[in-house]
Amino acid sequence: MRGRDQIPQPHLLVVFLSVLLTLATTSYGVNVTYDNRALLIDGKRRVLVSGSIHYPRSTPEMWADLIQKSKDGGLDVIETYVFWNAHEPVQNQYDFEGRYDLVKFIKLVGEAGLYAHLRIGPYVCAEWNYGGFPLWLHSIPGIKFRTDNEPFKVEMQRFTAKIVDMMKQEKLYASQGGPIILSQIENEYGNIDSSYGPAAKSYIKWAASMAVSLDTGVPWVMCQQADAPDPIINTCNGFYCDQFTPNSKNKPKMWTENWSGWFLSFGGAVPYRPVEDLAFAVARFYQLGGTFQNYYMYHGGTNFGRSTGGPFISTSYDYDAPLDEYGLIRQPKWGHLKDLHKSIKLCEEALVATDPVTSSLGQNLEATVYKTGTGLCSAFLANFGTSDKTVNFNGNSYNLPGWSVSILPDCKNVALNTAKINSMTVIPSFVHQSLKGDADSADSRSSSWSWINEPVGISKNDAFMKPGLLEQINTTADKSDYLWYSLSTVIKDNEPLLEDGSQTVLHVESLGHALHAFVNGKLAGSGTGNAGNAKVAVEIPVTLLPGKNTIDLLSLTAGLPNYGAFFDLKGAGITGPVKLKGLENGTTVDLSALQWTYQIGLKGEELGLSSGNSQWVTLPALPTKQPLIWYKTSFNAPAGDDPIAIDFTGMGKGEAWVNGQSIGRYWPTNVSPTSGCSNCNYRGSYSSSKCLKNCGKPSQTLYHVPRSWVESSGNTLVLFEEIGGDPTQIALATKQSAILCSHVSESHPLPVDMWSSNSEAERKAGPVLSLECPFPNQVISSIKFASFGTPRGTCGSFSHGQCRSPRTLSIVQKACIGSKSCSIGASTSTLGDPCRGVAKSLAVEASCA
């Protein structure tokens, strides 16, 4: 038994526990500054790799996995915009819940051990509706966006300060112990500031001063703003930023948007960016003095609801990013960039210790060396021509493929060449299944659907009349995609045909983005703009009856503009003229100035049909290929954890909801041009139209349904179909990995991981081909192709060359089948030498189960 003096007093125990709790929960802040070479974190220069993930374009249930995969891919920083119109859809009414839970997202970034770059803007562009501005901002008296305008500055400062205060309250700035090491004010204003005249310069000075006054304790940046005032860091956006120079010798060279691909528009082919070119751009940037680079996007995600900008931006925002729309790793892009990041980090100590010294090795050939007096030495050898070259450097010979960079962390041995990919390729596939697993016949599929017809023309009590034609965005305030323009006109008893028998024509001109014309309740014709020109002009033959005729024009938007000078003033809707041509004696009647009746939105929207409630019709037969119909059905989620999509092949255009949540606009009838998808050579400068696929096909047929939005059974799917389709053709699909491939030559560098190997024998073993099944509990089940020698083709279409080792298949099968992963040396010592003196490579295709 202890003595009395050994028993803690109760109040002392409480104090002791309180101190322990405080110590356990206190995060100590770090000091983030910069100099001419890099960001400094607690006084230490850092080489940082960043990637963009936009929190509203995925779900909270996906965030931790996306962030972890980003970290596994070698990222140090997660960058995101802040989306004003998502957070303040109504003035002074805020939403930070669900997909808009910014605080939760930033905290998850910090919990993963990563930094964050918070791009507040609050203009964001981002192919996001109205560039992120809330529509109510447009209605403030006297306001002019993004210029030296007091009403705009008041609102911009109010929202920016709110976000900063929210981050401070949660102690999320690095200065408070949180993950945020950078913030951004404005966005790409330098691209268009000349349109705003002298007020642009005073606006930028004000924005910089306002941001700095918020005292975040971390640096602020402005991208694409050459005149960014001190201490704001001006940064670069683009496909290449190696030639970028900051506007002060005291600022580091930073790249806030390296476009990993490009966005997809409805009506366009699917863009992609070869990883060889992307890796080349990144390596060149770090070679020539850059120390912070961000992939836009690292995960693109999905434009749920009506969040797309453009107009005509697709619902998919995949962006050919290293993590695909569904959150799966895209190979070889993710893996090759991971190897690149490791190679660059092997050079970090030298990169931050000194300035680069670049010398010419010949035409389009450069060597850049980082060398210190203490013996540190790292080098980059670049070939920015398109032909392969051999160069001499430091007494050694190096082969440099065209448009590539070799990274030498020790100024001698190549850790990576950007054009030589060690990472495997994964070709995914969508496995389809019926919405109704037991629905084998067309009749049974039809019986599972119910429907409600959307009335043509005016059906709501809040309709109103105005003379003349109204601009749509000012009228609807973007509460809906839809605005009805309705008019009755009287035709005299004589036949409304010209003497030559030609029909009356309804002429309609619209600012966009699409329209459907109904005459006497029947669809007479439609028209749509496109990403290059949103305007619509149609000439529709119509049959008018003697007496009263009703003309109902349904105008619709497909995402509001998000980029360009004065984008906020670009209108939409039917502003005319609207004419009837070819009436009696060939006369034309202009209807534009008459009294029109207007209805904002649809009756079904007013009734809340997207939730699946209300009285739905099941008899007589399911109407198909008819305009303006709401459809509803139920479905069970596919088994397993694979990402889910809905294939809308067979439908026209509309919007879809799963359990009341909008998965976005669907438009499978909007087909891309048949030309433009020729083979893409990664060599040479990339542009958004250089590498395209899916020509002559619908821009998007598959639409992401987050797993967290569905239950195992009894899910409700609601569609609003504008132009007509057959919902029985809709199918569920799960995204799975179908094929693994790799192709490694004898001249490839050894895997970069071997740089940390203690075994000299392993480091000298040479190139290695590695495969790994991408999902847990999978093993390699078969080897579909294996050849060492001179194999030809690409993943999915390999073929043997004239030179081939007969032992290859059996060796690869023995090493790989039944294992989750395997590695095989791409060398004659492992596989034999089928043709001496010939450059050889190993190509393998496998599948997992």
C-alpha positions in Angstrom: 0.0 0.0 0.0 1.3 3.4 -1.0 1.7 6.2 1.4 -0.5 9.3 1.3 2.1 11.4 -0.4 2.0 9.0 -3.4 -1.7 9.5 -4.1 -2.3 12.2 -6.7 -4.7 14.9 -5.7 -7.8 15.0 -7.9 -7.4 18.5 -9.2 -3.7 17.8 -10.0 -4.7 14.7 -11.9 -7.1 16.8 -14.0 -4.5 19.4 -14.7 -2.0 16.7 -15.7 -4.4 15.0 -18.1 -5.3 18.3 -19.6 -1.7 19.1 -20.3 -1.2 15.7 -21.9 -4.3 16.2 -24.1 -3.1 19.6 -25.2 0.3 18.2 -26.1 -1.3 15.4 -28.0 -3.6 17.6 -30.0 -1.4 20.6 -30.7 0.1 20.9 -34.1 3.1 23.1 -34.4 3.1 25.5 -37.3 5.8 25.7 -40.0 7.2 28.7 -41.6 6.5 28.8 -45.4 8.5 31.4 -47.4 10.3 31.5 -50.7 13.5 32.6 -52.4 14.7 32.7 -56.0 14.9 28.9 -56.2 12.1 27.3 -54.3 9.5 27.4 -51.6 11.1 27.1 -48.2 9.4 25.1 -45.5 10.9 25.9 -42.1 13.9 27.4 -43.9 14.5 24.3 -46.2 14.2 24.6 -49.9 11.8 21.9 -51.3 11.3 20.4 -54.7 7.6 19.7 -54.8 5.3 17.7 -57.0 1.6 18.6 -56.9 -1.7 17.4 -58.4 -5.2 18.9 -58.8 -8.2 17.1 -57.3 -11.5 19.1 -57.2 -13.5 18.0 -54.3 -17.0 18.5 -55.8 -16.1 16.3 -58.8 -15.9 13.2 -56.6 -17.6 12.1 -53.4 -16.4 12.3 -49.8 -16.3 8.5 -49.8 -13.7 8.6 -52.7 -11.5 11.4 -51.3 -9.2 9.4 -48.9 -8.5 6.8 -51.6 -7.8 9.5 -54.3 -5.5 11.3 -51.9 -3.6 8.1 -50.9 -3.2 7.0 -54.6 -1.8 10.5 -55.2 0.7 10.1 -52.4 1.6 6.6 -53.6 2.2 8.2 -57.1 4.8 10.5 -55.6 2.8 13.7 -55.0 3.7 16.1 -52.2 0.8 18.5 -52.6 -2.9 18.4 -53.5 -4.2 21.5 -55.3 -7.9 22.5 -55.5 -10.0 25.4 -56.5 -12.7 26.7 -54.2 -16.1 26.8 -56.0 -18.0 29.9 -55.0 -21.3 29.1 -56.7 -21.3 25.7 -55.0 -20.8 27.2 -51.6 -23.0 30.2 -51.9 -25.8 29.3 -54.4 -28.0 32.0 -52.8 -26.5 35.2 -51.4 -25.5 34.7 -47.8 -26.8 31.1 -47.7 -23.8 28.7 -47.6 -23.4 25.0 -48.3 -20.3 23.2 -47.1 -21.9 19.8 -46.8 -21.3 16.5 -48.7 -19.3 17.0 -51.9 -18.8 20.6 -50.8 -17.2 19.9 -47.5 -14.0 21.8 -48.2 -12.7 21.5 -44.6 -13.1 17.7 -44.6 -11.2 17.5 -47.9 -8.3 19.6 -46.7 -8.1 17.7 -43.4 -7.9 14.4 -45.3 -5.0 15.9 -47.3 -3.2 16.7 -44.1 -4.0 13.4 -42.5 -2.3 11.7 -45.5 0.8 13.6 -44.8 0.5 15.9 -47.9 0.4 19.6 -48.3 -2.4 21.6 -49.9 -2.6 24.5 -52.3 -5.9 26.3 -51.9 -6.8 28.2 -55.1 -9.5 30.5 -53.8 -9.9 32.6 -57.0 -12.8 33.1 -56.5 -13.0 33.0 -60.3 -11.9 29.5 -61.2 -12.6 28.9 -64.9 -12.2 25.0 -64.6 -14.8 24.3 -67.2 -17.2 24.9 -64.3 -20.6 26.6 -64.7 -20.2 30.4 -65.0 -16.5 30.0 -64.0 -17.5 29.4 -60.4 -19.3 32.7 -60.0 -22.8 32.5 -58.4 -25.5 33.8 -60.8 -26.9 36.1 -58.2 -23.7 38.1 -58.5 -24.7 39.1 -62.0 -27.8 40.8 -60.6 -26.1 43.2 -58.2 -26.7 46.8 -59.4 -23.7 48.4 -61.1 -21.6 45.3 -60.9 -18.8 44.6 -63.4 -16.9 41.3 -63.0 -13.1 41.1 -62.6 -12.2 44.8 -62.8 -11.8 47.8 -60.6 -15.5 47.9 -59.7 -16.6 48.5 -56.1 -19.6 46.2 -56.0 -17.6 43.3 -57.4 -14.6 43.9 -55.1 -16.9 44.0 -52.0 -18.3 40.6 -52.9 -15.0 39.1 -53.9 -13.4 40.2 -50.7 -16.3 39.0 -48.6 -16.2 35.5 -50.0 -12.4 35.2 -50.0 -12.2 36.4 -46.4 -14.9 33.9 -45.4 -12.9 31.0 -46.9 -9.6 32.2 -45.3 -11.4 32.6 -41.9 -12.9 29.1 -42.2 -9.4 27.7 -42.8 -8.0 29.6 -39.9 -10.7 28.5 -37.6 -9.9 24.9 -38.4 -6.1 25.6 -38.1 -5.5 24.4 -41.7 -2.8 26.9 -42.8 0.7 25.6 -42.4 1.5 28.5 -40.2 -1.0 27.0 -37.8 0.1 23.4 -38.2 -2.2 22.6 -41.1 -1.4 21.4 -44.6 -2.1 24.6 -46.7 1.2 25.9 -47.9 0.0 28.1 -50.7 -3.1 30.1 -51.7 -4.1 31.6 -55.0 -6.0 34.8 -55.7 -7.6 35.5 -59.1 -6.9 33.1 -62.0 -5.4 33.4 -65.4 -6.4 37.1 -65.5 -3.3 38.0 -67.5 -4.7 36.1 -70.4 -7.5 38.6 -70.9 -6.6 41.7 -68.8 -6.0 43.9 -71.8 -9.7 43.8 -72.6 -10.4 45.6 -69.3 -8.1 48.6 -70.0 -6.3 50.6 -67.3 -8.8 49.3 -64.6 -7.2 45.8 -64.9 -3.9 47.0 -63.4 -5.5 48.7 -60.5 -7.8 45.7 -59.9 -4.8 43.3 -59.8 -3.0 45.6 -57.3 -6.1 45.7 -55.2 -6.6 41.9 -55.3 -3.0 41.3 -54.3 -3.2 43.7 -51.5 -6.5 42.3 -50.3 -5.2 38.8 -50.3 -2.0 39.6 -48.4 -4.0 41.6 -45.8 -5.8 38.4 -44.8 -2.7 37.2 -43.1 -2.7 33.5 -43.9 1.0 33.0 -43.0 1.7 31.3 -46.3 2.6 32.8 -49.8 0.0 33.8 -52.3 0.3 33.1 -56.1 -1.3 34.5 -59.2 -1.2 32.3 -62.3 -0.6 33.7 -65.7 -0.1 37.2 -64.3 3.2 38.6 -65.4 2.6 41.9 -63.4 1.7 40.2 -60.1 2.7 42.7 -57.5 5.2 41.7 -54.8 5.1 39.6 -52.7 2.7 37.6 -54.9 4.4 34.8 -56.9 3.5 34.8 -60.5 3.2 31.3 -61.9 2.8 29.5 -65.3 -0.1 27.5 -66.8 0.3 25.5 -70.0 1.4 22.3 -71.7 5.0 23.4 -71.3 6.5 25.9 -68.8 10.3 25.1 -69.0 10.9 28.5 -70.6 8.9 30.5 -68.0 10.6 33.1 -66.0 9.1 34.7 -62.9 8.8 38.5 -62.8 11.4 38.9 -60.1 14.8 37.4 -59.4 13.5 36.8 -55.9 10.7 34.5 -56.8 10.8 30.8 -57.6 9.8 29.2 -60.9 6.4 27.5 -60.3 4.0 25.7 -62.6 0.4 25.7 -61.3 -1.3 24.0 -64.2 0.5 21.3 -66.3 -2.4 20.0 -68.4 -2.3 16.2 -68.1 -4.8 15.9 -71.0 -7.7 18.1 -72.0 -11.4 18.4 -71.3 -14.1 16.7 -73.4 -17.0 18.6 -75.1 -20.3 17.2 -76.2 -19.9 16.8 -79.9 -16.1 16.4 -79.7 -13.7 13.5 -79.9 -11.9 12.4 -76.7 -8.5 14.1 -76.1 -5.6 12.4 -74.6 -2.0 13.3 -73.8 0.8 10.6 -74.2 2.7 10.1 -71.0 6.0 10.3 -72.8 5.2 13.9 -73.7 3.8 14.8 -70.3 6.9 13.3 -68.6 9.1 15.2 -71.0 7.4 18.5 -70.1 7.8 17.8 -66.4 11.5 16.8 -66.6 12.3 19.9 -68.8 10.7 22.1 -66.2 12.8 20.7 -63.3 15.9 20.6 -65.5 15.7 24.3 -66.2 15.2 25.5 -62.6 11.6 24.8 -61.7 10.9 23.5 -58.2 7.1 23.3 -58.0 4.9 21.6 -60.6 1.2 20.8 -60.5 -0.7 18.4 -62.7 -4.0 19.8 -63.9 -5.7 17.3 -63.4 -4.3 14.4 -61.3 -7.9 13.2 -60.9 -10.5 15.0 -63.0 -13.7 13.3 -61.9 -17.3 14.0 -62.9 -19.4 17.1 -63.5 -22.4 16.0 -61.5 -25.7 17.9 -61.7 -25.6 21.0 -63.8 -22.1 22.0 -62.9 -20.5 21.9 -66.3 -19.4 25.1 -68.0 -18.4 25.8 -71.5 -21.0 25.6 -72.8 -21.1 22.0 -74.0 -18.6 20.6 -71.6 -19.3 16.9 -71.1 -20.4 15.3 -67.8 -17.2 13.4 -67.7 -14.2 15.4 -66.6 -11.7 12.6 -66.9 -9.0 14.8 -68.5 -6.8 11.7 -69.2 -5.5 12.2 -65.7 -3.3 9.7 -63.9 -6.3 8.8 -61.8 -9.3 8.3 -64.1 -12.8 9.6 -63.7 -13.8 6.7 -61.5 -10.7 6.9 -59.3 -8.8 4.0 -60.8 -5.1 4.2 -61.6 -4.5 4.9 -65.3 -1.5 2.9 -66.5 1.1 3.5 -67.8 0.5 7.2 -67.0 0.4 6.9 -63.2 3.3 4.5 -63.0 5.6 6.3 -65.4 5.0 9.6 -63.6 5.7 7.9 -60.3 9.0 6.7 -61.6 9.7 10.2 -62.9 8.9 11.7 -59.5 11.3 9.3 -57.8 14.0 10.2 -60.2 13.6 13.9 -59.7 13.6 13.4 -55.9 16.9 11.5 -56.2 18.2 14.9 -57.5 16.5 17.1 -55.0 19.5 17.7 -52.8 21.5 19.0 -55.7 18.5 20.9 -57.3 18.0 23.0 -54.2 21.7 23.5 -53.4 22.7 25.5 -56.5 21.6 27.1 -59.7 21.5 25.1 -63.0 24.2 25.4 -65.6 23.0 24.5 -69.1 25.2 23.8 -72.1 24.6 22.7 -75.7 25.4 19.1 -76.8 24.4 19.8 -80.4 21.3 20.9 -82.3 18.2 20.5 -80.0 20.4 18.9 -77.4 21.2 20.2 -73.9 22.8 19.2 -70.7 21.9 20.8 -67.5 24.1 20.2 -64.4 23.5 20.9 -60.8 26.9 20.6 -59.1 28.1 21.8 -55.7 31.5 22.2 -54.1 30.6 19.4 -51.7 30.5 16.8 -54.4 26.8 16.8 -55.2 26.1 16.4 -58.9 22.9 15.7 -60.8 22.3 16.2 -64.5 19.5 16.3 -67.1 20.2 15.4 -70.8 17.5 16.7 -73.1 16.7 16.0 -76.8 14.0 18.4 -77.8 14.2 17.5 -81.4 12.1 14.6 -82.8 15.0 12.3 -84.0 16.9 9.9 -81.8 20.5 11.1 -81.0 23.6 9.8 -79.2 25.4 12.3 -77.1 28.7 12.4 -75.2 28.6 13.8 -71.6 31.3 13.6 -69.0 33.2 11.1 -71.1 30.2 8.7 -71.5 27.9 8.0 -74.4 24.1 8.3 -74.0 21.3 7.4 -76.4 18.5 10.1 -76.3 15.3 9.3 -78.0 13.6 12.2 -79.7 11.6 14.5 -77.5 13.0 13.0 -74.2 15.0 13.8 -71.1 17.4 11.4 -69.3 17.8 12.1 -65.6 21.2 11.3 -64.1 21.0 11.7 -60.3 24.8 11.1 -59.9 25.8 12.8 -63.2 26.7 9.4 -64.6 23.9 6.7 -64.4 20.5 7.1 -66.0 17.7 6.7 -63.5 15.0 7.4 -66.1 14.4 8.4 -69.7 11.0 10.1 -70.2 10.4 8.2 -73.5 11.2 4.7 -72.0 8.4 3.4 -70.0 9.0 0.7 -67.4 5.5 0.9 -66.0 2.9 -1.6 -67.2 -0.1 -0.7 -69.3 -3.6 -1.6 -68.1 -6.4 -1.7 -70.7 -9.7 -1.5 -68.8 -13.1 -2.6 -70.0 -16.7 -1.9 -69.1 -18.7 -5.1 -68.4 -22.4 -4.5 -69.1 -25.4 -6.0 -67.5 -29.2 -5.3 -67.8 -30.7 -2.7 -65.4 -33.0 -5.7 -64.6 -30.9 -8.8 -64.1 -33.9 -11.1 -64.9 -35.2 -9.0 -67.8 -34.6 -11.1 -70.9 -37.4 -9.9 -73.2 -38.3 -6.5 -74.5 -41.7 -6.8 -72.8 -40.3 -7.5 -69.4 -37.8 -4.6 -69.7 -40.6 -2.3 -70.7 -42.8 -3.3 -67.8 -40.2 -2.2 -65.3 -40.5 1.4 -66.4 -43.0 4.0 -65.5 -43.3 7.5 -67.0 -44.9 11.0 -66.9 -45.3 13.3 -69.9 -43.8 16.7 -69.6 -46.4 19.2 -71.0 -45.6 21.0 -74.1 -45.6 24.8 -73.6 -47.0 26.6 -70.6 -48.1 24.5 -67.7 -47.0 26.3 -64.5 -48.8 29.0 -62.5 -45.8 31.3 -62.4 -45.7 31.8 -66.2 -45.6 35.4 -67.3 -46.1 37.5 -70.4 -43.7 40.0 -71.9 -43.6 41.8 -75.3 -40.6 40.7 -77.3 -38.0 38.0 -76.9 -36.1 37.7 -73.6 -32.5 36.7 -73.1 -32.5 33.4 -71.2 -29.8 33.7 -68.5 -31.2 37.0 -67.1 -34.6 35.5 -67.2 -34.0 32.1 -65.5 -31.1 33.1 -63.3 -29.9 29.6 -64.2 -32.5 28.0 -62.0 -33.1 25.5 -64.8 -31.7 24.6 -68.2 -35.1 25.3 -69.7 -37.1 28.3 -70.8 -40.4 28.1 -72.7 -41.3 30.8 -75.3 -44.9 30.5 -76.2 -47.1 32.3 -78.8 -50.4 31.9 -80.5 -50.9 33.2 -84.0 -54.0 33.1 -86.3 -53.8 31.9 -89.8 -56.5 33.0 -92.2 -58.8 30.4 -93.8 -56.8 30.3 -97.0 -54.2 27.5 -97.4 -50.8 28.6 -96.0 -48.9 27.3 -98.9 -47.1 29.1 -101.7 -48.3 28.6 -105.2 -45.4 26.3 -106.0 -46.5 24.0 -103.1 -43.6 24.7 -100.8 -44.3 24.7 -97.1 -44.3 27.5 -94.5 -41.0 27.8 -92.7 -40.4 28.7 -89.1 -37.2 30.7 -88.8 -35.7 30.9 -85.3 -32.4 32.4 -84.2 -30.9 31.9 -80.8 -27.8 32.8 -78.9 -27.8 29.1 -77.8 -27.3 26.6 -76.7 -30.1 24.4 -78.2 -33.8 24.6 -79.0 -36.8 22.5 -79.8 -39.7 23.9 -81.7 -43.3 22.6 -81.2 -46.1 23.7 -83.5 -49.6 22.8 -82.2 -48.2 20.5 -79.6 -46.0 18.5 -82.0 -42.2 18.6 -82.3 -41.5 20.2 -85.6 -37.7 20.4 -85.4 -34.6 21.1 -83.3 -31.3 22.8 -83.5 -28.1 22.9 -81.4 -24.9 24.9 -81.2 -21.5 23.4 -80.4 -18.5 24.1 -78.4 -17.1 26.4 -81.1 -20.3 28.3 -81.7 -23.2 28.2 -79.3 -25.6 30.1 -81.5 -28.4 28.3 -83.3 -30.3 29.2 -86.4 -33.0 26.9 -87.8 -35.4 26.9 -90.7 -38.1 24.3 -89.9 -40.9 23.4 -92.4 -44.2 23.6 -90.5 -47.8 22.8 -91.2 -50.1 25.6 -90.0 -53.8 25.2 -89.8 -56.5 27.8 -90.5 -57.3 29.6 -87.3 -55.3 29.6 -84.1 -51.9 28.0 -84.1 -49.6 27.6 -81.1 -45.8 27.9 -81.4 -43.9 26.7 -78.3 -40.2 27.1 -78.4 -38.2 25.3 -75.7 -34.8 26.9 -75.3 -32.1 25.2 -73.2 -28.6 25.9 -71.9 -25.8 23.3 -71.7 -23.6 24.8 -69.1 -22.8 28.6 -68.8 -19.6 30.1 -70.2 -16.6 30.0 -67.9 -13.7 31.6 -69.8 -12.8 34.8 -71.6 -13.1 38.5 -71.2 -16.6 39.5 -70.2 -17.8 35.8 -70.3 -20.4 36.7 -67.8 -22.2 38.9 -70.3 -22.5 36.2 -73.0 -26.2 35.6 -73.4 -28.3 32.5 -74.3 -31.8 31.9 -75.5 -34.0 32.9 -78.4 -33.3 36.6 -79.0 -34.6 36.4 -82.5 -35.7 37.1 -85.0 -38.5 34.5 -85.0 -40.3 34.6 -88.3 -42.9 32.7 -90.3 -41.8 32.6 -94.0 -43.9 31.5 -96.9 -47.3 32.6 -95.9 -50.0 33.9 -98.3 -48.4 35.4 -101.4 -44.9 34.5 -100.0 -45.1 37.0 -97.2 -42.9 36.8 -94.1 -44.3 37.7 -90.6 -41.8 38.7 -87.9 -43.2 37.4 -84.6 -40.3 38.7 -82.5 -42.0 41.8 -81.0 -45.3 40.2 -80.2 -46.5 39.3 -76.7 -44.8 36.1 -75.7 -45.6 33.9 -72.7 -42.7 32.6 -70.7 -42.2 29.7 -68.3 -39.0 29.1 -66.4 -38.2 25.5 -66.0 -40.3 22.3 -66.4 -43.5 21.2 -64.7 -41.6 18.1 -63.7 -39.0 20.1 -62.0 -41.6 22.0 -60.1 -43.2 18.7 -59.0 -39.8 17.3 -57.9 -40.0 14.3 -60.2 -36.3 13.7 -60.0 -36.8 12.3 -56.5 -39.0 9.5 -58.0 -42.0 10.6 -56.0 -45.5 11.5 -57.5 -47.9 9.3 -59.5 -46.2 7.6 -62.4 -47.9 5.9 -65.3 -47.4 2.3 -66.1 -50.1 1.6 -68.7 -50.8 1.3 -71.5 -47.5 0.7 -73.4 -44.2 2.4 -72.6 -43.8 5.5 -74.9 -40.4 5.5 -76.6 -38.7 7.8 -79.1 -41.0 10.7 -78.1 -39.9 14.1 -76.7 -40.4 15.5 -73.2 -40.9 12.4 -71.1 -39.9 11.6 -67.5 -39.0 8.0 -67.0 -38.5 6.0 -63.8 -37.3 2.5 -62.9 -35.6 0.7 -60.1 -32.4 -1.3 -60.2 -30.0 -3.3 -58.0 -26.4 -2.3 -57.8 -23.9 -4.6 -59.5 -22.2 -6.9 -57.0 -18.6 -6.2 -55.9 -16.7 -2.9 -55.5 -16.0 -2.1 -59.2 -17.0 1.5 -60.2 -20.5 1.8 -61.7 -21.6 3.5 -64.9 -24.8 3.8 -66.7 -24.7 3.3 -70.5 -27.2 5.7 -72.1 -27.0 4.3 -75.6 -30.5 4.5 -77.0 -31.4 7.7 -75.4 -31.3 11.2 -76.9 -30.5 14.1 -74.4 -31.5 14.9 -70.9 -30.6 14.6 -67.3 -30.5 11.6 -64.9 -30.9 11.1 -61.2 -30.0 8.1 -59.0 -31.8 8.1 -55.7 -32.5 11.8 -56.1 -28.9 12.8 -56.9 -28.1 14.1 -60.4 -25.4 12.2 -62.2 -25.4 15.0 -64.8 -26.6 15.7 -68.3 -26.5 12.8 -70.7 -26.3 13.3 -74.5 -25.3 10.1 -76.4 -26.7 11.4 -79.6 -24.1 14.2 -79.8 -21.5 12.5 -82.1 -17.9 13.6 -82.7 -16.6 14.4 -86.2 -15.4 11.4 -88.2 -11.9 12.9 -88.9 -9.1 14.0 -86.6 -8.2 10.7 -84.9 -5.1 9.7 -86.7 -2.2 8.0 -84.9 -0.6 10.3 -82.4 3.2 10.6 -82.2 4.2 11.9 -78.8 7.3 13.6 -80.3 6.9 17.3 -80.9 4.8 19.9 -79.2 1.4 18.8 -77.9 -1.8 20.7 -78.4 -5.4 19.9 -77.3 -6.3 18.7 -80.8 -3.2 16.7 -81.5 -4.2 13.4 -79.9 -7.9 12.4 -80.3 -9.8 9.2 -80.1 -13.4 8.1 -80.5 -14.0 9.9 -83.8 -17.4 9.4 -85.4 -18.8 8.1 -82.1 -20.9 9.6 -79.3 -18.7 11.9 -77.2 -20.0 10.2 -74.0 -22.2 7.2 -73.5 -21.1 6.0 -70.0 -22.0 8.1 -67.0 -20.5 7.6 -63.5 -22.7 6.6 -60.6 -20.7 6.8 -57.4 -20.9 3.6 -55.3 -21.8 5.6 -52.2 -25.0 6.8 -54.0 -26.5 3.4 -54.4 -27.8 0.6 -52.1 -27.4 -3.0 -52.9 -31.0 -3.1 -54.1 -34.1 -0.9 -54.7 -32.3 2.1 -56.3 -34.4 4.6 -58.2 -33.3 5.9 -61.6 -35.2 8.9 -63.0 -34.6 10.4 -66.4 -35.9 13.5 -68.2 -35.6 12.8 -71.9 -35.8 15.9 -74.2 -35.8 14.6 -77.7 -36.8 10.9 -77.6 -35.2 7.6 -76.7 -35.8 4.1 -75.7 -35.0 3.6 -71.9 -35.2 -0.2 -72.2 -31.8 0.0 -74.0 -30.1 1.5 -71.0 -27.6 -0.8 -69.2 -25.5 -0.8 -66.1 -21.7 -1.3 -66.5 -18.8 -1.9 -64.2 -15.3 -0.7 -65.0 -12.8 -3.5 -64.7 -9.2 -4.1 -65.7 -9.1 -6.6 -68.6 -5.5 -6.7 -69.9 -2.1 -6.0 -68.4 0.9 -5.4 -70.7 4.4 -4.3 -70.6 7.1 -3.8 -73.3 10.7 -3.2 -72.1 13.8 -3.1 -74.2 17.4 -4.0 -73.3 18.2 -0.3 -73.5 15.6 0.7 -70.9 17.1 2.0 -67.6 16.8 -0.3 -64.7 13.8 0.3 -62.4 14.2 3.5 -60.5 13.6 1.6 -57.2 16.9 -0.1 -57.7 18.7 3.2 -57.0 18.0 2.5 -53.3 19.1 -1.1 -53.6 22.2 -2.0 -51.6 23.0 -4.8 -54.0 25.4 -3.8 -56.7 24.5 -7.0 -58.6 20.8 -5.9 -58.7 21.8 -2.5 -59.9 23.8 -4.0 -62.7 21.1 -6.6 -63.6 19.6 -4.4 -66.2 16.0 -3.7 -67.3 13.1 -5.5 -65.7 9.6 -6.1 -66.9 7.1 -6.0 -64.1 3.4 -6.8 -63.9 0.9 -6.4 -61.0 -2.8 -7.1 -60.8 -4.5 -3.7 -60.0 -7.1 -5.0 -57.6 -6.9 -6.8 -54.2 -7.4 -10.5 -54.2 -6.5 -10.8 -57.9 -3.7 -13.0 -59.3 -2.3 -13.3 -62.8 -4.4 -16.0 -64.4 -3.0 -16.3 -67.9 -0.2 -15.1 -70.2 -1.8 -14.2 -73.5 1.4 -13.2 -75.2 5.1 -13.3 -74.4 8.0 -12.7 -76.8 11.7 -11.7 -76.3 13.4 -10.6 -79.5 11.8 -8.2 -81.9 8.1 -8.2 -81.0 5.8 -5.6 -82.7 2.6 -3.8 -82.0 1.1 -2.3 -78.9 -0.7 -3.5 -75.8 -3.7 -5.6 -76.9 -2.2 -6.2 -80.4 1.3 -7.6 -79.9 2.8 -9.9 -82.5 6.0 -11.9 -82.9 8.9 -10.5 -84.9 11.4 -12.5 -87.0 13.6 -12.8 -83.9 12.1 -14.6 -80.9 13.2 -16.7 -78.1 11.3 -20.0 -77.8 11.8 -20.1 -74.0 10.0 -16.8 -73.3 6.4 -18.0 -72.8 7.3 -20.8 -70.4 9.6 -18.6 -68.4 7.0 -15.9 -68.1 4.2 -18.3 -67.2 6.3 -19.9 -64.5 7.3 -16.5 -63.0 3.8 -14.9 -63.1 0.8 -17.3 -63.2 -0.8 -17.6 -59.7 1.0 -14.5 -58.4 -0.3 -11.0 -57.8 2.8 -9.6 -59.3 5.9 -10.8 -61.1 9.2 -9.4 -62.6 11.3 -10.8 -65.4 14.7 -9.6 -66.5 14.6 -8.3 -70.0 18.0 -9.7 -70.9 19.6 -12.6 -72.7 20.9 -14.0 -69.4 17.3 -14.6 -68.4 15.7 -15.4 -71.7 18.5 -16.6 -74.0 19.8 -14.9 -77.1 17.7 -15.7 -80.2 19.6 -13.3 -82.5 23.0 -12.0 -81.6 23.8 -8.5 -82.5 20.1 -7.4 -82.7 18.6 -5.0 -80.2 15.9 -7.0 -78.4 12.9 -6.3 -76.2 10.5 -8.3 -74.0 6.7 -7.8 -74.6 4.1 -9.5 -72.4 0.3 -9.5 -72.2 -1.5 -11.0 -69.3 -4.8 -11.1 -67.6 -5.9 -11.2 -63.9 -8.7 -13.0 -62.2 
